[in-house]
Each structure stands twice: as structure tokens, then as C-alpha cells.
Amino acid sequence: MTASLSISLLVNGERVDAIVLPRLNLADFLREHLKLTGTHVGCEHGVCGACTVRVNGDIVRACLTLAAQSDGASVETIEGLSDSGEIADLQAAFRDRNALQCGFCTPGMLIAAQDLLTQEAEPDRARIREHLSGNYCRCTGYHAIVDAVEATARRRRERTP
Amino acid sequence: MKASAFSYARATSIDNAIELLAAHGDGAKVLSGGQSLMPAMNLRLLAPQLIVDIGALAELRGITVAGGLMRVGALTRHCELLKSGAITLHAPLVAEAIAHVAHPAIRNRGTIGGSLAHADPAAELPACMVALNATIIVRGVAGERRIAAADFFKGIYETVLSPQDLLVAVEWAIAPGNSAHYFHEFARRHGDYAIVGLAAQAVVENGRLIDFRPVLFSVGDRPQLARAAASLVNVAVSPARLSQALQALGEELDPPEDQAASASMRRHLAKVLLAQCVSKLLNRPDLNAGGSA
């Protein structure tokens, strides 16, 4: 009864066909099957945000999404966002501002921050904190992360007159 | 943890979903957005044998306004409610409440039907539906049923839904022009479960509450319409009258005690919220001063 399913999806623009068990969540699929280990698995119940990925352009919790539900979807992980250069400036700002220490939350934090920056050109610090409220960081105290996101928003505004 | 093993079926129509549910009884669970079901399964609080994924049923999605009624399909996601011009215009209570529901990544997946069927006593949308006097539309093997939101919630994670039922939509009358609303909740952090919250829908005329439905949540096992507020309808509200209503509210509530708050703290916060609500709806700052004591 718990028969495997066949799924077909895009991961970072590449087509992937796989046979998965129904219980397999998207985070484990990315990590174990595709070896895309940038998607981190923290709490496994939707609280910490470490597994944040983009599905059809929207950020979601990969731990609360079944791989089976991603059939036909376009999934983007931190590897995709990083390799394409989409968030190079945001990553640089995180480095410059020491907005990470252990790095566990960083992939999810970057994807959530980029989600805000693509929706709003001029988010204030309260908006940044609100948008990142679903992503836990146990190292930085968040202040440096908010600085980095704010600085990136400012630089992007300066670049696009 | 990981969810235990289960079978998975992707429903191809509403009827197909109901057939699958009917065939598997309480061993089956409906998967909508999965933002409450998946955590419960990952924590092994739930271990259904069959997951019926209704995610592909486009007919369960969408917001329509017709004949003075607003209808929201069960699969409509929180992010869609948040961005909907029709919701902002005709149900500002819902628009305001939805911003308090979890975080952006959760709102991108979570659905209104899922939230109502899950019936978390600390959730915002069930309280809003009771405040709006909404009708919850359910399909089962015997056909369609229409259930008043006030009768729908039965306890912690409990509703009148049977395991064979599918919540398909929710409907409510569009608020008249002289309507007003109030929403506020106390939580430790933004997006956390509310310690106490209040969703209220009202009609205000000449400085009086003509109709008033303040619904508290996270103060009991289901959303609770504050009966004490009836004494504030169709009268000139004085600080003394409000104070009496707040006292009656404290007596009618029997809030739970947990790690987030004691029963007396919840009772106190409920009174604070009702006082703020009445003060804001009537645009009477003087009433809030009396209420926070």
C-alpha cells in the first residue's frame, strides 16, 4: 500500500525523474537523492526555516512538503540561487557583516531574505525582521543579518535608478 | 523526526476525494497545504495510512464575490488571501488577521480549508469565521452540508467533520458599508501561536454598536463569541457599562493554563483586548483607559 511513486520535476532548472516513497519529504529528497545538501534539516516541523527552498517561485518549507507534492514543480535550492549569481551581492553582504557564524541557518536565511528583496525595494528593519521571523538563527542575534539585508536592499536601489 | 510510512493518492476530483475518504475511513487524512498535518506527522502525533492529496483540485481554489456573498475555496492559500483585493475590500478583518498567521513560507502553502478543518484553538481564521458568521460548506457521501461556523468547531482539533467529509469552501455575507472590524493578538513573537487573540466584526451607527461579534481565541478549546459583549449592543457605552461587561467576560471565560500563560493572565489579556476593541470601534479613547485595569 505504501507503493513508490514516480515524480518528475525541475530542480535548479534541470529536469529530474525519480521514484520516491510517499513519506519522503522534499528536503530529504534534495539532500539524500540529489545530494544537494545546502538545504538544511533542522526541526522537521516547520519552525526553524533551515529547509527553506523556492517552489514555483514561492518560498516554502521543504520539510513540510512531500517530494510527491513537488511532481511537476520547479524547485530552486540555495545551490541554484548561488550558482546563478542571483544572490551574490546578498551573500557578500552576509560575509562582510558577519551575518553568519555556524552557517546552519544561512541557506534558508538567504532564500527568505531574497524573497523579501524581490518583493520590496525598500523594506525597513521591522519589515526585514518580520519577513525573516520564520527563520531561526542561534548564533548572530539577528542584528547583523538585518544589517546585511538592509545594505543589500540599499545597494540594489542605488544600482537601479 | 520523519513521518511514518503511508500510502498516497492524488485526488482527481472532489467526488474522487470523497470516494477515497469513504473507502478508507479514519485511516485516511486529507492533505491540503500540509502546514499543520505534516508537522503532526513528522512528530508522529498522527500516522494516517492514506494521504489524500487534494492539491490539484483547481475547483477548490479561488475567491469569488456574487450576490452579496463572498466565497472562498478551501484550497485558497493564506498568501492569496493576503494579496486579494476582494478580501481587503470586503473582509478587512481576514486581511488583517492573515498577516498574523505564521510566516511567509508557511502562508505560501497553508490553506483556509486546512486551517478550519484542523481547528487549532489558537488559530486566527476559525475565530474570524465565527466573527463573520460564515457558513462552512462540506461535501460528503450524502451530499453537501452547510454549517454555521459557530457550530463547526467542537474542541481542540475537533470539528463536526467526519473522516469522510471534505471541506470545500467557506462563505459569508459581505459586510455593509457601516461595518467595522478589530483584530489583535498577543504572542511572544510575530507569527507565533497567540496567547490570546480577538477577532471582531461590528456595525457601528451614531456611536453605537448595532451589531457586534467579538470572538476570542486561544482562551478555550475553540473560538469563543464573547457573550458578555451583548450588553454593549444598541446602547450608549459608558466606562461603567464597559467595566461591567469586562467583569462578565472574565466570569464566562475558563482559559487553559500552559507554558505560554496562566489562566488568570489569559483572562486579563482577554479583557484588555475587548476594552481596546470597543474603544477602537467606537472611536472612544476614554473607554480603553477603563478597560485595561
Interface residues (C-beta under 8 A of the other chain):
Chain A: M1 T2 A3 L5 L21 P22 R23 N25 D28 E44 H45 G46 G49 T52 D58 I59 V60 R61 C63 L64 T65 L66 A68 Q69 A112 D115 L116 R129 E130 H131 S133 G134 N135
Chain B: M1 K2 A3 S4 A5 F6 S7 Y8 R10 L31 G34 Q35 M38 P39 N42 L43 Q49 L50 I51 D53 G55 C79 A102 H103 P104 A105 I106 N108 R109 R189 H190 G191
